[in-house]
């Protein structure tokens, strides 16, 4: 089995001998929790930058090479800034399904994950905007009014273009 898995994946992680124990599924929920949290944070950071008139590239330049500089952040920011949410690598609807599974697992264990609850609510809002098949980075749009307006004058607060 290992040669087949090695041929189709970058790395194989064995989580136990008994597949029925669900160790791989539990690990997947933990990993996807991180992915959802990081994607959600990326959207919020870019929305805040746009609202405050801060060039997103200035933020990315500031953290470059440091501990806060993550390839995932740059990848999702690039999708948002470049309006390249299609095709999705991890769609809003799939992310929302996983967020709900994560919350159910946490509840079963008696813990509360406020950040995941908030992320699920953001994903629900963007799905309601018709973005369920777009990349989960579309959660950025949960920070903007559903009608695309700024909330008062109907003019959308667009992000400064990447690299401007």
ROFITOR-839915 format. One record per residue: x, z, y of N, C-alpha, C, O, CB in turn; residue in one letter. Coordinates in pm, whole numbers, plus 32768, in hexadecimal, padded with zeros to 4 digits. Each point is the difference from the previous one (the first is absolute). Glycine has a CB too. Example, Ala and Ser with C-alpha at 12.3 -4.5 7.8 and 13.67 -1.06 7.14 Angstrom:
<sites>
{site {8527, 830C, 7DC7}, {7FA7, 8000, 8077}, {805A, 8000, 8078}, {8068, 8042, 7FFE}, {7EDB, 803B, 7F8D}, A}
{site {809A, 7F3B, 80DE}, {8052, 8006, 8077}, {7FB3, 8049, 806D}, {8033, 8011, 806F}, {8043, 7F18, 7F52}, S}
</sites>
This chain:
<sites>
{site {8051, 8000, 7F88}, {7FAF, 8000, 8078}, {8056, 8000, 807F}, {7FDE, 7FBD, 8062}, {7F6F, 80BB, 7F1E}, X}
{site {8121, 7FD2, 807E}, {8056, 8009, 8077}, {8032, 7F79, 802F}, {8001, 7FE8, 8079}, {8042, 80F9, 7F3C}, X}
{site {7FE9, 7EC3, 7FF4}, {802F, 7F7D, 8032}, {7F92, 7FB2, 804A}, {801D, 7FBB, 8061}, {8085, 803F, 7EE1}, X}
{site {7EE3, 8011, 8090}, {7F91, 7FBB, 8044}, {7FE9, 803D, 8089}, {7FF3, 7FB7, 8063}, {7FA2, 8015, 7EC0}, X}
{site {8068, 80B7, 80E5}, {7FEA, 8043, 8080}, {8073, 7FE4, 8060}, {7FEA, 7FEA, 8077}, {7F93, 80C9, 7F15}, X}
{site {80FE, 7F4E, 8041}, {8074, 7FE4, 8055}, {7FFC, 7F71, 8036}, {8032, 7FE7, 806E}, {8053, 80BE, 7F0D}, X}
{site {7F41, 7F00, 803A}, {7FF9, 7F74, 802B}, {7F9A, 7FEA, 806F}, {800F, 7FA3, 8050}, {8035, 801A, 7ECC}, X}
{site {7F55, 8097, 80EC}, {7F96, 7FEA, 8064}, {8004, 8063, 8074}, {7FBA, 7FED, 8063}, {7FBC, 7FB8, 7EE7}, X}
{site {80DB, 80C3, 80AC}, {8004, 8063, 806A}, {808E, 801F, 802A}, {805F, 7FE7, 7FB6}, {7ECF, 8079, 7FF5}, X}
{site {80E0, 7FD5, 80CD}, {8084, 8025, 8033}, {8036, 807C, 7FBA}, {8079, 800F, 7FED}, {7F4A, 7F8D, 80F1}, X}
{site {7FE2, 80BC, 7EFA}, {802A, 807D, 7FC0}, {7F8B, 8036, 7FB0}, {7F8D, 7FFA, 802C}, {8119, 8038, 808D}, X}
{site {7F77, 8003, 7ED3}, {7F9B, 803D, 7FAB}, {8017, 8096, 8000}, {806F, 802E, 7FE9}, {7F7F, 7F03, 7F87}, X}
{site {7FA9, 811A, 80A8}, {8007, 8091, 7FFD}, {7FA6, 8032, 7F91}, {7F87, 7FE8, 8000}, {80AB, 8025, 80F8}, X}
{site {8009, 8039, 7EAA}, {7FB3, 8039, 7F92}, {7FD3, 808C, 8029}, {8051, 8051, 802D}, {8030, 7F27, 7F25}, X}
{site {7EFF, 80A3, 809E}, {7FCA, 8081, 802C}, {7FDA, 805B, 7F8C}, {7FDA, 8073, 8016}, {7FD4, 7F1C, 80B5}, X}
{site {805D, 8040, 7EBC}, {7FE0, 8051, 7F8C}, {7FE4, 7FA9, 7F87}, {7FF1, 7F87, 800C}, {7FB3, 8129, 808A}, X}
{site {8057, 7F8E, 7EF8}, {7FEB, 7FB7, 7F82}, {7F6D, 7FE3, 7FE4}, {7FE0, 7F9D, 7FBF}, {80ED, 80CF, 7FEA}, X}
{site {7ED9, 7FE9, 8088}, {7F72, 7FF4, 7FE2}, {7FB5, 7FC3, 8076}, {7FE9, 8042, 8065}, {8026, 8085, 7F02}, X}
{site {7FCC, 7EB9, 808B}, {7FBA, 7FBC, 806D}, {7F7B, 8042, 8021}, {7FD2, 7FFD, 8072}, {809C, 7F2E, 7F49}, X}
{site {7F53, 8111, 7FE2}, {7F80, 8042, 8016}, {800C, 807A, 805B}, {7F9C, 8030, 8036}, {801B, 7F80, 7EEA}, X}
{site {80C3, 8083, 80F2}, {8014, 8075, 8057}, {7FED, 7FDD, 8093}, {7FEB, 805A, 8052}, {80B3, 8004, 7F05}, X}
{site {7F6A, 7F23, 80CB}, {7FE6, 7FD5, 808A}, {806F, 801C, 8062}, {7FE8, 8001, 8079}, {7F31, 8025, 7F55}, X}
{site {8161, 7FEF, 8002}, {806C, 8020, 805D}, {8021, 7F8B, 805C}, {8020, 8015, 8075}, {803C, 8089, 7EE2}, X}
{site {7F9C, 7EE9, 8076}, {801C, 7F8B, 8055}, {7F94, 7FEF, 806A}, {801D, 7FDE, 8073}, {8059, 7FB2, 7ECD}, X}
{site {7F0E, 8088, 809C}, {7F92, 7FF6, 8060}, {800F, 8068, 806E}, {7FEA, 7FE3, 8075}, {7F7F, 7FC7, 7ED6}, X}
{site {80BD, 80CF, 808F}, {8012, 8069, 8065}, {8074, 7FDF, 805D}, {7FF7, 8016, 8079}, {7FAF, 8093, 7EE5}, X}
{site {80C7, 7F22, 806B}, {8071, 7FD7, 8054}, {7FD5, 7F8F, 805F}, {8027, 7FFF, 8075}, {807C, 8045, 7ED4}, X}
{site {7F0F, 7F5F, 8084}, {7FD0, 7F91, 8055}, {7FAE, 8036, 8075}, {800D, 7FCE, 806F}, {7FF1, 7F99, 7EC8}, X}
{site {7FAE, 80FD, 80B1}, {7FB1, 803B, 806D}, {805B, 803F, 8069}, {7FE6, 7FF5, 8078}, {7F5D, 8034, 7EE7}, X}
{site {8126, 8019, 8075}, {805F, 803E, 805E}, {8045, 7F94, 8053}, {8009, 800B, 807A}, {801B, 80B7, 7EE8}, X}
{site {800C, 7ED5, 805C}, {8043, 7F93, 8046}, {7FA0, 7FBD, 8062}, {8024, 7FE8, 8073}, {8073, 7FF3, 7EC7}, X}
{site {7EF0, 8007, 8098}, {7FA1, 7FBD, 8059}, {7FD3, 8059, 8073}, {7FDC, 7FCE, 806A}, {7FD8, 7FAC, 7ED4}, X}
{site {804F, 8109, 80AE}, {7FE4, 805B, 806E}, {8068, 7FEF, 806E}, {7FDE, 7FFE, 8076}, {7FB7, 80A6, 7EEB}, X}
{site {80EA, 7F4F, 8078}, {806B, 7FEA, 8061}, {7FED, 7F7A, 8046}, {800D, 7FF7, 807A}, {8090, 8095, 7EFA}, X}
{site {7F43, 7F0C, 8040}, {7FED, 7F7A, 8039}, {7F8E, 8000, 8065}, {800D, 7FC7, 806C}, {8049, 7FD2, 7EBF}, X}
{site {7F3B, 80A6, 80B3}, {7F8D, 8007, 805A}, {8024, 804E, 807E}, {7FDE, 7FD7, 806F}, {7F85, 801C, 7ECC}, X}
{site {80E2, 807E, 80B4}, {8026, 8052, 8074}, {805E, 7FB4, 805E}, {7FEE, 8001, 8079}, {7FF8, 80CD, 7EFB}, X}
{site {807E, 7EEF, 8053}, {8061, 7FB7, 8051}, {7FBF, 7F89, 8047}, {801F, 7FE5, 8074}, {8096, 8061, 7EEF}, X}
{site {7EF3, 7F75, 8059}, {7FBB, 7F8F, 803E}, {7FA4, 802F, 806F}, {7FFA, 7FC2, 806B}, {8011, 7FC0, 7EBC}, X}
{site {7FAF, 80EA, 80C2}, {7FA7, 803A, 8065}, {8050, 802A, 807C}, {7FD8, 7FE4, 8071}, {7F8B, 806B, 7EDA}, X}
{site {810E, 7FF2, 809E}, {8054, 802B, 8070}, {8034, 7F88, 804F}, {8006, 8006, 807B}, {803D, 80C6, 7F03}, X}
{site {7FE1, 7ECA, 803F}, {802F, 7F87, 8044}, {7F94, 7FCA, 805E}, {801C, 7FE0, 8073}, {8078, 7FEA, 7EC9}, X}
{site {7EF1, 802D, 8092}, {7F92, 7FCF, 8053}, {7FE8, 8058, 8079}, {7FEA, 7FCE, 806F}, {7FAF, 7FD1, 7EC7}, X}
{site {806B, 80E4, 80B6}, {7FE9, 805C, 806F}, {8070, 7FF8, 8067}, {7FE7, 8006, 8079}, {7F9C, 8091, 7EED}, X}
{site {80F8, 7F5C, 806C}, {8072, 7FF7, 805C}, {7FF4, 7F84, 8057}, {8015, 8005, 8079}, {807C, 8076, 7EE3}, X}
{site {7F4D, 7F14, 8065}, {7FF4, 7F83, 804B}, {7F88, 8003, 805F}, {8007, 7FCA, 806E}, {8064, 7FBC, 7ED4}, X}
{site {7F28, 80B9, 8093}, {7F8C, 800C, 8059}, {8022, 8056, 8079}, {7FDB, 7FE0, 8071}, {7F8B, 8006, 7EC9}, X}
{site {80E1, 8089, 80AE}, {8029, 8056, 806E}, {805F, 7FB7, 805E}, {7FF3, 8009, 807A}, {7FF0, 80C1, 7EF3}, X}
{site {807B, 7EED, 805A}, {805E, 7FB2, 8053}, {7FB2, 7FA0, 8059}, {801A, 7FF7, 8078}, {8099, 801C, 7ED7}, X}
{site {7EEE, 7FA3, 8075}, {7FB2, 7FA1, 804F}, {7FB0, 8044, 806E}, {7FFA, 7FCE, 8070}, {7FF8, 7FA2, 7EC8}, X}
{site {7FD1, 8101, 80A7}, {7FB0, 8047, 8062}, {8053, 8037, 8073}, {7FD1, 8009, 8071}, {7F91, 8031, 7ED9}, X}
{site {811B, 7FEC, 8098}, {8057, 8039, 8067}, {8057, 7F98, 8045}, {804E, 8020, 8059}, {7FB4, 80B2, 7F25}, X}
{site {7FF0, 7EB0, 8057}, {8050, 7F95, 803C}, {8092, 8002, 7FD5}, {8057, 7FCC, 8046}, {7F10, 803B, 807A}, X}
{site {80B4, 8035, 7ECD}, {8089, 8006, 7FCB}, {8014, 7F88, 7FA5}, {7FAD, 7FE4, 7FA9}, {8059, 811A, 8066}, X}
{site {8067, 7EBC, 8004}, {8023, 7F8E, 7FAC}, {801F, 8033, 7F73}, {805A, 8052, 7FF0}, {8001, 7F2D, 80D8}, X}
{site {7F5C, 8053, 7ED0}, {801C, 802F, 7F78}, {8092, 7FEC, 7FD7}, {8038, 8054, 7FB9}, {7EDC, 7F78, 800D}, X}
{site {8129, 7FC8, 8065}, {808B, 7FE7, 7FDB}, {805D, 806C, 803A}, {8067, 801E, 7FC4}, {7F68, 7EEC, 8033}, X}
{site {800C, 8130, 807B}, {8050, 806B, 803A}, {8002, 8079, 7FA2}, {8068, 803F, 7FEC}, {7F5F, 7F70, 80FC}, X}
{site {7FC5, 8070, 7EE0}, {7FF9, 806C, 7F9D}, {8054, 7FDF, 7F86}, {804F, 8053, 7FD2}, {7ECA, 7FE7, 807F}, X}
{site {80D7, 7F4D, 7F7A}, {804B, 7FD7, 7F89}, {8096, 8001, 8019}, {804E, 8027, 7FAA}, {7EF0, 7F4D, 800F}, X}
{site {80EC, 8060, 80BF}, {808E, 8004, 8024}, {8033, 808F, 8008}, {8071, 801C, 7FD7}, {7F73, 7F0D, 80A7}, X}
{site {7FCA, 8131, 7FB8}, {8029, 808C, 8010}, {801D, 8042, 7F7A}, {8060, 804C, 7FF5}, {7F17, 7FC0, 80DB}, X}
{site {8038, 7FD9, 7ECA}, {8013, 8042, 7F7F}, {805E, 7FB4, 7FA3}, {8020, 8030, 7F93}, {7EFC, 802E, 8087}, X}
{site {8110, 7F2C, 800F}, {8052, 7FAB, 7FA9}, {807B, 8048, 7FCB}, {804E, 803B, 804C}, {7F62, 7F00, 8034}, X}
{site {8060, 80BF, 7EFD}, {8076, 8038, 7FBF}, {7FFB, 8096, 7FE8}, {8058, 8036, 7FBE}, {8024, 7F16, 80AA}, X}
{site {7F1F, 80F7, 7FCD}, {7FF5, 8091, 7FEE}, {7FA5, 8023, 7F8C}, {7FCC, 7FA9, 7FBA}, {805C, 8076, 813A}, X}
{site {7FC7, 8060, 7EFA}, {7FAD, 8031, 7F92}, {7F6E, 7FDA, 800A}, {7FBA, 7FFE, 7F9B}, {80E2, 80BB, 8055}, X}
{site {7F35, 7F28, 8087}, {7F74, 7FD8, 8012}, {7FEA, 7F6B, 7FEB}, {7F8D, 7FD2, 7FFE}, {805A, 80EA, 80A1}, X}
{site {8082, 7EF9, 7F53}, {7FF8, 7F6E, 7FF1}, {7FE4, 7FDF, 7F6E}, {8055, 8015, 7FA9}, {804A, 7FC7, 8119}, X}
{site {7EEA, 7FF2, 7F24}, {7FD7, 7FE1, 7F78}, {7FDE, 7F6C, 7FF2}, {7FBB, 7FC8, 8055}, {7FEE, 8121, 7F91}, X}
{site {8088, 7ED6, 7FB1}, {7FDB, 7F74, 7FEA}, {7F68, 7FED, 7FF7}, {7FCC, 7F9B, 802F}, {810E, 8045, 7F5B}, X}
{site {7EE0, 807F, 803A}, {7F6E, 7FF6, 7FF4}, {7FBF, 7FFE, 808A}, {7FA5, 7FB0, 8019}, {8065, 80C7, 7F09}, X}
{site {8022, 7FE0, 8137}, {7FCC, 8003, 8089}, {8015, 7F79, 8043}, {7FA4, 7FCA, 803D}, {808B, 812E, 7FD2}, X}
{site {8048, 7ED3, 7FE6}, {801F, 7F7F, 803F}, {7FAC, 7F90, 7FC3}, {7FD2, 7FA7, 8047}, {8117, 80A9, 7FE7}, X}
{site {7F03, 7FB5, 7F4E}, {7FB0, 7F99, 7FBF}, {7F70, 8002, 802D}, {7FC8, 7F97, 8021}, {80CF, 8079, 7F1C}, X}
{site {7F2C, 8065, 80C5}, {7F73, 800B, 8029}, {7FF3, 7FE5, 8096}, {7F9E, 7FC2, 802A}, {8037, 80E6, 7F1E}, X}
{site {8089, 7F86, 8108}, {7FFC, 7FE3, 8090}, {8007, 7F6A, 8017}, {7FBA, 7FCA, 8056}, {80B3, 8113, 7FDE}, X}
{site {7FE8, 7EDF, 7F7F}, {800A, 7F6F, 800D}, {7F7E, 7FB9, 7FDF}, {7FDD, 7F9C, 8040}, {8113, 8077, 7F88}, X}
{site {7EC9, 801F, 7FD4}, {7F7E, 7FC4, 7FDD}, {7F9C, 8010, 8072}, {7FB6, 7FA4, 8021}, {8077, 808B, 7EED}, X}
{site {7FD1, 8048, 812E}, {7FA3, 801B, 806D}, {8025, 7FAF, 807B}, {7FAD, 7FBB, 803A}, {802B, 812C, 7F6C}, X}
{site {80A6, 7F23, 8082}, {802C, 7FBD, 807A}, {7FFB, 7F68, 7FF5}, {7FE7, 7FBA, 8062}, {80AB, 8109, 7FCB}, X}
{site {7F85, 7F0B, 7F5A}, {7FFD, 7F6F, 7FEB}, {7F77, 7FCC, 7FD7}, {7FF1, 7F89, 7FE5}, {80FC, 8086, 7FDC}, X}
{site {7EB0, 804A, 803B}, {7F78, 7FDB, 7FD5}, {8005, 7FB5, 7F7B}, {7FC7, 7F94, 7FF1}, {7FEF, 8061, 8100}, X}
{site {8090, 8048, 7EAF}, {8012, 7FC4, 7F7C}, {7FC8, 805B, 7F93}, {8045, 8023, 7FA1}, {8089, 7F65, 80B2}, X}
{site {7EB6, 809F, 7FBD}, {7FC2, 805D, 7FA3}, {7FC7, 7FBB, 7F85}, {7FD2, 8042, 7FA3}, {7FF9, 804F, 811F}, X}
{site {8038, 7EEB, 7F3E}, {7FD5, 7FB1, 7F8D}, {8074, 7FA9, 7FD3}, {8044, 7FC6, 8055}, {7ECB, 803A, 7FFA}, X}
{site {810A, 7FF3, 7F32}, {7FC1, 8047, 7F91}, {8035, 808F, 7FF6}, {806F, 801E, 802B}, {7F73, 7F08, 7F5A}, X}
{site {7FCE, 812F, 8042}, {8022, 808E, 7FF5}, {805F, 8018, 7F8C}, {7FF0, 7FC6, 7F94}, {7F33, 8076, 80CF}, X}
{site {813F, 801A, 7FB4}, {8051, 802F, 7F8F}, {7FBF, 807B, 7FC2}, {8010, 801A, 7F89}, {80C3, 7F8C, 80E3}, X}
{site {7EE3, 80A5, 7FE3}, {7FB4, 8075, 7FD3}, {7F89, 8007, 805F}, {800D, 802F, 8071}, {80C2, 8053, 7F30}, X}
{site {7EBE, 7F4F, 8032}, {7F8B, 7FEC, 8056}, {7FBE, 8084, 8029}, {8010, 8067, 7FBE}, {7FCD, 7EBD, 7FD4}, X}
{site {7FD9, 80D5, 80DA}, {7FB5, 8072, 8033}, {7FA4, 8038, 7F93}, {7FFE, 8079, 7FEA}, {800B, 7F28, 80FF}, X}
{site {7FAB, 8008, 7ED3}, {7FA2, 8033, 7F9C}, {8047, 8043, 7F8A}, {7FCE, 8064, 7FCB}, {7F94, 7EE7, 8078}, X}
{site {8111, 8081, 7F95}, {804D, 803E, 7F94}, {803A, 8085, 802F}, {8001, 8062, 7FB5}, {8035, 7EBA, 7FEC}, X}
{site {7FFB, 80E7, 80DA}, {8037, 807C, 8038}, {7F95, 806B, 800C}, {8018, 8075, 7FE4}, {8091, 7F05, 809A}, X}
{site {7EDF, 805D, 7FAC}, {7F92, 805E, 800D}, {7FD8, 8038, 7F78}, {7FE6, 8077, 7FF3}, {7FC9, 7F0D, 80D9}, X}
{site {804C, 8027, 7ECE}, {7FE3, 802D, 7F78}, {8066, 806A, 7FD6}, {7FDC, 8069, 7FCC}, {7FBF, 7EB6, 7FF9}, X}
{site {80E5, 80C4, 8053}, {8069, 805E, 7FDA}, {7FF9, 8081, 8052}, {8016, 806C, 7FCB}, {807B, 7ED3, 7FF5}, X}
{site {7F50, 80B6, 80C1}, {7FF1, 8079, 8053}, {7F92, 8059, 7FC8}, {800F, 807A, 7FFC}, {8041, 7F07, 80CE}, X}
{site {7F44, 8043, 7F0B}, {7F92, 8050, 7FC5}, {802C, 8041, 7F7D}, {7FDD, 8073, 7FE5}, {7F7B, 7EF4, 8087}, X}
{site {80F3, 804F, 7F42}, {8033, 803A, 7F82}, {8060, 8072, 801C}, {7FFE, 8066, 7FBB}, {7FE8, 7EBB, 7FD5}, X}
{site {806E, 80CF, 80D5}, {805F, 8069, 8026}, {7FB5, 807D, 802D}, {8023, 806F, 7FDA}, {8087, 7EE2, 8069}, X}
{site {7EF0, 809B, 8010}, {7FB2, 8073, 8030}, {7FB7, 8046, 7F8E}, {7FF7, 807B, 7FFD}, {7FEE, 7F11, 80E0}, X}
{site {7FE6, 8027, 7EC5}, {7FBC, 803C, 7F8D}, {8062, 804F, 7FAB}, {7FE0, 806E, 7FD2}, {7F7A, 7ED7, 802E}, X}
{site {811E, 8084, 7FEA}, {8065, 8048, 7FB2}, {802B, 8080, 8047}, {8012, 8068, 7FC0}, {803D, 7EBD, 7FE0}, X}
{site {7FC2, 80D3, 80E3}, {8026, 8077, 804D}, {7F94, 806B, 7FF7}, {801E, 8076, 7FEE}, {8068, 7EFA, 80AF}, X}
{site {7EFE, 8066, 7F70}, {7F91, 8060, 7FF7}, {7FFE, 8043, 7F77}, {7FE9, 8079, 7FF6}, {7F92, 7EFE, 80AE}, X}
{site {809C, 803B, 7EF3}, {8004, 8039, 7F79}, {806D, 806A, 7FF3}, {7FF2, 805F, 7FB3}, {7FB8, 7EC9, 7FF2}, X}
{site {80C1, 80C8, 80A7}, {8070, 805F, 7FFB}, {7FF3, 8070, 8067}, {8055, 8059, 8008}, {803A, 7EED, 7FA7}, X}
{site {7F06, 80B6, 809F}, {7FE8, 806B, 8061}, {8052, 7FF5, 807E}, {8017, 8064, 8044}, {7FB2, 8029, 7EFF}, X}
{site {8065, 7EFA, 80DE}, {804A, 7FEF, 807D}, {7FB6, 7FA1, 805C}, {7FAD, 7FB0, 7FD4}, {812B, 807C, 7FB4}, X}
{site {7F46, 7FDF, 80F6}, {7FC2, 7FAA, 8065}, {806C, 7FAA, 8041}, {8069, 8032, 8027}, {7EE0, 8079, 8002}, X}
{site {809B, 7ED4, 7FE3}, {805D, 7FA2, 803D}, {7FC0, 7FC4, 807E}, {7FC2, 7F96, 7FFC}, {80A6, 8035, 7F22}, X}
{site {7FA8, 807D, 8151}, {7FC1, 7FD6, 807D}, {802E, 7F75, 802D}, {7FAF, 7FB0, 8030}, {8041, 8141, 8011}, X}
{site {8090, 7EF3, 7FAF}, {8033, 7F7D, 8029}, {7FC2, 7F8F, 7FAF}, {7FE0, 7F97, 8036}, {80F5, 80D6, 800C}, X}
{site {7F1A, 7FA9, 7F3D}, {7FC1, 7F9A, 7FAB}, {7F6D, 7FF3, 8022}, {7FC9, 7F91, 7FFB}, {80DC, 809F, 7F4E}, X}
{site {7F19, 803E, 80D7}, {7F74, 7FF7, 802C}, {7FF4, 7FA9, 807D}, {7FA8, 7FAC, 800A}, {802A, 8138, 7F94}, X}
{site {8088, 7F32, 80C0}, {8000, 7FB2, 807C}, {8020, 7F6D, 7FE4}, {7FC3, 7FA6, 8039}, {8081, 8126, 8048}, X}
{site {801C, 7F1D, 7F27}, {8025, 7F76, 7FDD}, {7F8B, 7FB8, 7FBE}, {7FE8, 7F8B, 801C}, {8108, 80BB, 7FCA}, X}
{site {7EC8, 8000, 7FC2}, {7F8C, 7FC3, 7FBF}, {7F95, 7FDD, 8068}, {7FC2, 7F96, 7FF8}, {806E, 80ED, 7F35}, X}
{site {7FBC, 7FD4, 8134}, {7F9E, 7FE4, 806A}, {802B, 7F85, 8051}, {7FAC, 7FAE, 8024}, {8019, 8148, 7FE9}, X}
{site {80BC, 7EFE, 8010}, {8033, 7F8A, 8049}, {7FEA, 7F82, 7FAE}, {7FD4, 7F9A, 8035}, {80D9, 80F4, 803D}, X}
{site {7F71, 7F78, 7F0D}, {7FED, 7F8C, 7FAA}, {7F6D, 7FDA, 7FF6}, {7FDF, 7F89, 7FFB}, {80EC, 80B8, 7F83}, X}
{site {7EDC, 8022, 807F}, {7F70, 7FE4, 7FFF}, {7FD7, 7FB7, 8080}, {7FB0, 7FA3, 7FFB}, {8028, 8129, 7F76}, X}
{site {805E, 7F5F, 8101}, {7FDD, 7FBF, 807F}, {802D, 7F6F, 8005}, {7FB7, 7FA9, 802E}, {8059, 8135, 8042}, X}
{site {8069, 7F07, 7F60}, {802E, 7F75, 8006}, {7FBA, 7FAA, 7F97}, {7FEB, 7F89, 8016}, {80F3, 80C6, 803E}, X}
{site {7EFD, 7FEC, 7F3C}, {7FB2, 7FB5, 7F9D}, {7F79, 7FDA, 803C}, {7FCF, 7F91, 7FEB}, {80A4, 80E9, 7F57}, X}
{site {7F51, 7FE2, 8109}, {7F80, 7FE5, 8041}, {800D, 7F93, 806B}, {7F9C, 7FC2, 8024}, {801F, 812A, 7FB1}, X}
{site {80BE, 7EFD, 805C}, {801A, 7F95, 8061}, {8013, 7F7A, 7FBB}, {801B, 7F9B, 8042}, {804D, 810C, 8058}, X}
{site {7F8B, 7F56, 7EE1}, {8011, 7F83, 7FB6}, {8090, 7FE4, 7FDA}, {8022, 7F8D, 7FE4}, {7F1A, 801F, 8092}, X}
{site {8119, 80B9, 7F87}, {808E, 7FEE, 7FE4}, {8028, 8033, 7F74}, {8075, 801A, 7FE8}, {7FB5, 7FFA, 810E}, X}
{site {7F76, 7FFA, 7EB0}, {801D, 803F, 7F7E}, {8062, 7FB3, 7FAA}, {8042, 803C, 7FAA}, {7EDC, 8023, 8061}, X}
{site {80EF, 7F20, 8008}, {805D, 7FB0, 7FB0}, {8087, 7FEC, 8045}, {805B, 7FC6, 7FC5}, {7EE0, 7FC6, 7FD8}, X}
{site {80D2, 80A4, 80DD}, {807F, 7FF6, 8047}, {8060, 806C, 7FD0}, {7FD6, 8060, 7FBD}, {7FB5, 7F3F, 810B}, X}
{site {80F4, 8052, 7F59}, {8064, 8064, 7FDD}, {7FD9, 8087, 803D}, {7FC3, 8007, 806B}, {80F0, 7F47, 7F89}, X}
{site {7F70, 811B, 7FC6}, {7FDF, 8087, 802D}, {8036, 8020, 808B}, {7FD2, 805D, 8041}, {802E, 7FE8, 7ED2}, X}
{site {8061, 7F6D, 811A}, {8033, 8011, 8089}, {7F91, 7FE9, 8065}, {800C, 8029, 8074}, {80D8, 7F8E, 7F42}, X}
{site {7EB0, 8007, 8022}, {7F8D, 7FEC, 8059}, {7FC1, 8084, 802B}, {7FAD, 8001, 805A}, {8029, 7F24, 7F36}, X}
{site {8052, 8149, 8030}, {7FD1, 8084, 802D}, {8023, 8018, 8092}, {7FC4, 8056, 8042}, {8056, 8001, 7ED5}, X}
{site {8045, 7F5C, 811C}, {801E, 8003, 8090}, {7F80, 7FF1, 8050}, {7FEE, 8044, 8066}, {80F7, 7F5A, 7F70}, X}
{site {7EC1, 800A, 7FFE}, {7F86, 7FE2, 804A}, {7F9B, 8073, 8000}, {7F9C, 7FFA, 8048}, {8089, 7F18, 7F7F}, X}
{site {7FF3, 8155, 7FEA}, {7FAB, 8076, 8006}, {8017, 804C, 8082}, {7FAD, 8053, 8027}, {8055, 7FBC, 7EDF}, X}
{site {806F, 7FD6, 813C}, {8020, 8043, 807E}, {7FC8, 7FB5, 8077}, {8009, 8030, 8071}, {80C4, 8029, 7F26}, X}
{site {7EFA, 7F33, 8052}, {7FC8, 7FB0, 806C}, {7F68, 8001, 7FF5}, {7FCB, 8010, 7F92}, {8104, 7F5E, 8076}, X}
{site {7EEB, 8082, 8066}, {7F6F, 7FFA, 7FF8}, {7FD4, 7F8D, 7FA4}, {803E, 7F96, 7FFE}, {7FB0, 80CC, 80EA}, X}
{site {7FA7, 7FB5, 7ECD}, {7FD1, 7F9E, 7F9E}, {7FDF, 7F7A, 803E}, {800A, 7F99, 7FBE}, {7F9E, 8123, 7FBE}, X}
{site {8031, 7F43, 8104}, {7FDD, 7F82, 8040}, {8079, 7FBB, 803C}, {7FF3, 7F96, 803E}, {7F2D, 80C7, 7FF2}, X}
{site {8157, 7FDF, 7FBD}, {807A, 7FC4, 8036}, {8017, 8021, 8091}, {8067, 7FD9, 8039}, {7F7E, 7F72, 7F26}, X}
{site {7FBE, 80FD, 80E0}, {800E, 8021, 808D}, {804B, 8082, 8013}, {801B, 8048, 7FA1}, {7F13, 7F40, 808D}, X}
{site {80F4, 8093, 804C}, {8049, 807A, 8020}, {7FA5, 8079, 8006}, {802E, 8072, 800E}, {8077, 7F06, 806F}, X}
{site {7EDA, 8070, 7F78}, {7FA1, 806E, 8002}, {7FB7, 800C, 8084}, {7F93, 803A, 8004}, {80FC, 803A, 7F5A}, X}
{site {7FA9, 7F57, 810E}, {7FBC, 800C, 8080}, {7FE6, 7F79, 803F}, {7F90, 7FE7, 802E}, {80DB, 80F5, 7FF1}, X}
{site {7FF7, 7ECD, 7FE6}, {7FEC, 7F81, 8044}, {7FF8, 7F87, 7FA3}, {7FF4, 7F8F, 802E}, {8081, 80D5, 8092}, X}
{site {7F92, 7FB5, 7EBB}, {7FF4, 7F94, 7FA0}, {807F, 7FB1, 7FEB}, {8001, 7FA4, 7FAD}, {7F15, 804F, 8093}, X}
{site {8156, 802C, 8007}, {807E, 7FB9, 7FED}, {8055, 804B, 7F9C}, {801C, 8077, 800F}, {7FDA, 7F2E, 80DA}, X}
{site {8033, 8013, 7EB2}, {804F, 803F, 7F97}, {808C, 801F, 8032}, {803E, 7FB1, 8047}, {7F3C, 7FD5, 7F0C}, X}
{site {80B6, 80EF, 8087}, {808A, 8028, 801E}, {8058, 7FC7, 7F92}, {8012, 8040, 7F98}, {7FA5, 8097, 80E0}, X}
{site {8081, 7EB3, 7F9E}, {8056, 7FC2, 7F9C}, {808A, 803F, 8002}, {802E, 8032, 8067}, {7F53, 7EF9, 7FAF}, X}
{site {80BE, 80D2, 7F77}, {808B, 802E, 7FF6}, {805A, 7F9D, 8047}, {7FE6, 7F88, 7FFE}, {7FEA, 80EC, 7F26}, X}
{site {8099, 7FBD, 8119}, {8065, 7FA3, 8032}, {8038, 7FB2, 7F89}, {800E, 8037, 7F93}, {802D, 8063, 8131}, X}
{site {7FE5, 7EEA, 7F4F}, {8034, 7FAC, 7F95}, {8085, 8035, 7FCF}, {8051, 8032, 804E}, {7F38, 7F09, 8011}, X}
{site {808E, 80BA, 7F1D}, {807C, 802E, 7FC5}, {8074, 7FAD, 8038}, {7FF9, 7F85, 8002}, {7F8E, 80C7, 7F2C}, X}
{site {80E0, 7FF7, 80FE}, {8076, 7FBF, 8032}, {7FF4, 7FD4, 8091}, {805D, 7FC1, 8034}, {7FCD, 7FF7, 7EE7}, X}
{site {7F67, 8068, 8129}, {7FF0, 7FD9, 808D}, {8050, 8059, 8059}, {7FFF, 7FEE, 807A}, {7F20, 7FBE, 7F56}, X}
</sites>
